[in-house]
Amino acid sequence: MVSESMQRMVINLKKHLKIYSKLFAFSLSTEVEYRLSFLITILVELAYFFVTLVSARVIFWNVNDIAGWNYNELLVLLGINMVFSEIILGLAFVFNLRELPYKIARGTLDLVLTKPINSQFSVSLWRPYFAMFPGILAGLIVAYGGFTKLGQFPSFLLFAPFLVVFVSGLVMAYSVGMMITTISMWFINASPLAMLAQQFIQLSKNPYSVFTGAWKLVFITVLPIAFMVSFPSSILLGQLDVWWMPASIVLAITFLKLSSTFWNFALKKYSGASS
């Protein structure tokens, strides 16, 4: 019975990966059709991160560190945050979760539900945002600059736990964003919900150590922003025990399951555009 279940899971995964590869190629051709618009979008993304870096530099003109993080360490964190936020916003938010409240209001969600594939996949990962790639490259450059100024580079052995915690953080960010946006099923005009979820993800650009008291526990378990950028960055800087790696896997699986359960529950309450 277990082997049959696993086999079905693998077949289903292969099916959706194949569909996603087709969607990826189609979305890319659509994106570059209007090259000037695409270029402007890229410039806007890069300008946003430039302003973020300037803001950080201005702050460190007046202080030596923020919650134990010096400027060069914060550059590493900001660089990884750029990579993280571009991936999660580009894959799940910009053309997908932001559109969910409008699909519900206009009734186009009904068309999504008739497709013979997972509906959660359809509403949250259907179209990628390709302007994310220059932002990812910029984030990698910023993080590299931070390590260069620190005069140290992470050990190769740290990359495996870093990737595990980083990917787990992506899954958690997606899951929490999915659950927040799913609440729009119960409201006529709930477009701010997707932006609320996005703002929650933006909190991850702050070092986890700035939070105190009960907030530390909240931002590990209930709203796990610590796993999104702070913990992966700390691993590369050699400041975090790798035992957080299994904890991140457990939390990622838990949040992903919760998002699926909540989505299916919301669908049972959804009555369609006709009503």
C-alpha positions in Angstrom: 0.0 0.0 0.0 2.8 2.4 0.9 4.7 1.6 -2.3 1.5 2.2 -4.4 1.0 5.6 -2.7 4.6 6.6 -3.3 4.3 5.5 -6.9 1.2 7.6 -7.4 3.0 10.6 -5.8 6.0 10.2 -8.1 3.8 10.0 -11.2 1.8 13.0 -10.1 5.0 15.0 -9.4 6.4 14.1 -12.8 3.2 15.1 -14.4 3.2 18.6 -12.8 6.9 19.1 -13.5 6.3 18.4 -17.2 3.4 20.8 -17.2 5.5 23.4 -15.4 8.3 23.1 -18.0 5.8 23.8 -20.7 4.3 26.7 -18.8 7.8 28.1 -18.2 8.7 28.1 -21.9 5.3 29.6 -22.9 5.6 32.3 -20.2 9.1 33.2 -21.3 8.0 33.8 -24.9 5.1 35.9 -23.6 7.3 37.9 -21.4 9.9 38.9 -24.0 7.3 39.7 -26.6 7.3 43.3 -25.2 11.0 43.8 -24.7 10.9 47.4 -23.6 8.3 46.7 -20.9 10.4 43.7 -19.8 13.5 45.9 -19.6 11.8 48.5 -17.6 10.5 45.9 -15.2 14.0 44.6 -14.7 15.3 48.2 -14.0 12.6 48.7 -11.5 13.5 45.5 -9.6 17.2 46.5 -9.6 16.4 50.1 -8.5 14.4 48.7 -5.5 17.4 46.7 -4.3 19.7 49.6 -4.9 17.5 51.8 -2.6 17.6 49.0 0.0 21.4 48.9 0.0 21.7 52.7 0.2 19.3 52.6 3.2 21.4 50.0 5.0 24.6 52.1 4.3 22.9 55.2 5.8 21.9 53.3 8.9 25.5 52.1 9.5 26.8 55.6 9.2 25.4 56.1 12.7 25.7 52.6 14.3 28.4 49.9 14.3 26.0 46.9 14.3 22.4 45.9 14.4 21.5 43.3 16.9 25.1 41.9 16.7 25.3 42.0 12.9 28.0 44.3 11.4 27.6 46.0 8.0 29.5 43.3 6.1 27.4 40.5 7.7 24.3 42.5 6.9 25.4 42.7 3.3 25.4 38.9 3.2 21.9 38.8 4.8 20.6 41.4 2.4 22.1 39.6 -0.6 20.5 36.3 0.4 17.2 38.1 1.1 17.3 39.5 -2.5 17.7 36.0 -3.8 15.0 34.6 -1.5 12.4 37.3 -2.1 13.0 37.3 -5.9 12.5 33.5 -6.1 9.4 33.3 -3.9 7.7 36.5 -5.4 8.7 35.6 -8.9 7.4 32.0 -8.8 4.3 32.3 -6.6 3.2 35.9 -6.1 3.6 38.4 -8.9 1.4 36.6 -11.6 -0.2 34.1 -9.4 -1.3 34.7 -5.8 -1.8 38.4 -6.4 -4.4 37.4 -9.0 -6.3 34.9 -6.9 -8.7 37.5 -5.3 -9.5 38.8 -8.8 -10.1 35.3 -10.2 -12.6 34.7 -7.4 -14.3 38.0 -7.9 -14.6 37.7 -11.6 -15.5 34.0 -11.6 -12.5 32.8 -13.6 -11.5 30.5 -10.7 -14.3 28.3 -12.0 -12.3 27.7 -15.2 -9.2 26.8 -13.1 -11.1 24.2 -11.1 -12.3 22.4 -14.3 -8.7 21.6 -15.3 -7.5 18.0 -14.6 -4.5 19.1 -12.5 -4.0 20.2 -8.9 -6.0 23.5 -8.4 -3.5 24.8 -5.8 -0.7 24.4 -8.3 -2.8 26.2 -11.0 -3.5 29.3 -8.9 -0.1 29.7 -7.2 2.6 28.5 -9.7 1.0 28.9 -13.1 3.2 31.7 -14.5 6.7 32.7 -13.4 7.9 36.3 -13.3 11.1 36.3 -15.3 12.3 39.7 -14.1 13.3 37.9 -11.0 16.5 36.5 -12.5 18.5 39.8 -12.7 17.4 40.4 -9.1 18.7 37.0 -8.1 22.0 37.7 -9.8 22.2 41.1 -8.0 21.6 39.4 -4.7 24.4 36.9 -5.3 26.8 39.7 -6.1 25.8 41.6 -2.9 26.3 38.5 -0.8 29.7 37.8 -2.4 30.7 41.4 -1.7 29.8 40.9 1.9 31.9 37.8 2.2 34.8 39.5 0.4 34.7 42.5 2.9 34.6 40.0 5.8 37.7 38.3 4.4 36.1 34.9 4.8 34.1 32.6 2.6 31.8 29.8 3.8 33.2 26.3 4.0 32.0 24.0 1.2 30.5 21.7 3.9 28.1 24.4 4.9 26.4 24.7 1.5 24.3 21.5 2.0 22.7 22.6 5.3 22.4 26.1 3.8 20.4 24.8 0.8 18.2 22.6 2.9 17.2 25.4 5.3 17.0 27.9 2.4 14.7 25.7 0.3 12.7 24.8 3.4 12.2 28.6 4.0 10.9 29.0 0.5 8.4 26.2 1.1 7.3 27.9 4.3 7.0 31.3 2.7 5.0 29.9 -0.1 2.7 27.9 2.3 2.0 30.9 4.6 1.4 33.2 1.6 -1.0 30.6 0.1 -2.9 30.3 3.4 -3.2 34.1 3.8 -4.4 34.6 0.2 -6.8 31.7 0.4 -8.8 33.7 3.0 -10.0 35.7 0.0 -12.5 32.9 -0.7 -14.7 34.4 2.0 -14.5 38.0 0.8 -15.7 39.9 -2.3 -12.7 42.2 -2.7 -9.7 40.8 -0.9 -6.8 41.9 -3.1 -4.9 43.4 -0.1 -4.5 39.9 1.3 -1.8 38.9 -1.2 0.1 42.1 -0.4 -0.2 41.3 3.3 1.4 38.0 2.7 4.1 39.6 0.6 4.8 42.2 3.4 5.2 39.3 5.8 7.9 37.8 3.6 9.6 41.2 3.5 10.1 41.0 7.3 12.7 38.3 6.6 15.2 41.0 5.5 15.7 41.8 9.2 18.1 39.8 11.3 16.3 37.4 13.5 18.2 38.6 16.5 16.3 42.0 16.4 13.2 40.3 17.8 13.0 39.7 21.5 10.8 37.9 24.0 7.8 35.9 22.7 8.3 37.2 19.2 11.4 35.0 18.8 9.1 31.9 19.3 6.4 33.4 17.0 8.9 34.0 14.2 10.3 30.4 14.4 7.0 28.5 14.6 3.8 30.5 13.8 5.3 32.9 11.2 8.7 31.2 10.5 10.6 34.1 9.0 13.7 33.1 10.8 14.1 30.1 8.5 13.7 32.3 5.4 16.9 34.4 5.4 18.4 34.8 8.9 19.1 31.1 9.5 20.4 30.3 6.0 22.7 33.4 6.2 23.9 32.5 9.7 24.8 29.0 8.5 27.0 30.4 5.8 28.6 32.8 8.3 29.3 29.9 10.7 27.0 31.3 13.4 24.2 28.7 13.5 24.2 25.1 14.5 23.3 22.8 11.6 20.8 21.0 13.8 18.3 23.6 12.6 18.3 21.7 9.3 16.0 18.8 10.4 13.8 21.3 12.2 13.4 23.3 8.9 12.4 20.2 7.0 9.8 19.2 9.5 8.3 22.7 9.5 8.4 23.0 5.7 6.4 19.7 5.4 4.0 20.8 8.1 3.3 24.2 6.6 2.9 22.8 3.1 0.4 20.2 4.3 -1.5 22.9 6.2 -1.7 25.1 3.1 -3.1 22.2 1.1 -5.6 21.3 3.8 -6.7 24.9 4.1 -7.1 25.3 0.4 -9.2 22.1 0.0 -11.3 23.3 3.0 -11.8 26.7 1.3 -12.8 25.0 -2.0 -15.6 23.1 -0.2 -17.0 26.5 0.9 -16.6 28.0 -2.6 -19.9 28.1 -4.4 -18.7 29.4 -7.8 -19.4 32.5 -9.8 -23.0 31.7 -10.5 -23.9 32.3 -6.9 
